[in-house]
């Protein structure tokens, strides 16, 4: 059983194959449950009009797709009626405005293959924000940005979309450490739920991931 309050920031951690992505894909009905049910706003997701449901749930994947066109065209795919001001705000929030401003044509830049993985991820986050979703799901979608940028994006979420429920799947503990609650998945089940401090006490899996990653960080610093 899992209950997520409106506006909460939820982190999801777990090894490969622990069903992190499957869990969140039940929300916009990319899969349907075989037993039990998934409710959004107190109503079974199967009772919603599919288009309405998906318009209110924005999912940003690790490898999201940008199509041929300008940066503006790509951003407006999230919301065709978005104003230039809204696009600018979403890109600042997603830490994308800084690199866009360095292109000669700025927001009218034609997207070629030359956009880096981290830049793509930030544009896809901005595009999702323009939908003004009720639920925002980030499926390992800040993996290609550095930890400082990752932290700035999360800070922006808290300040600009406080009422949106945010679910963050991550490999790095640092990406979910400040979440309201963190879910630890193992073998298709929820192994533990709690804050960072609670899980450091109660969850061996969480403690292990945290220790391993921080050791790696210490070694990187020494080199």
Secondary structure, DSSP 8 states (H G I E B T S, - for coil): -----TT-EEEEEE-TTSSHHHHHHTTTTSS--SSS--EETTEEGGGS-HHHHHHHEEEE-TT----SSBHHHHHHTT-TT--HHHHHHHHHHTT-HHHHTTSTTGGG-B--TTS-HHHHHHHHHHHHHHTT-SEEEEESTTTTS-HHHHHHHHHHHHHH-TTSEEEEE-SSGGGTTTSSEEEEEETTEEEEEE-HHHHHHH-HHHHHHHHHHHHHHHHHHH-
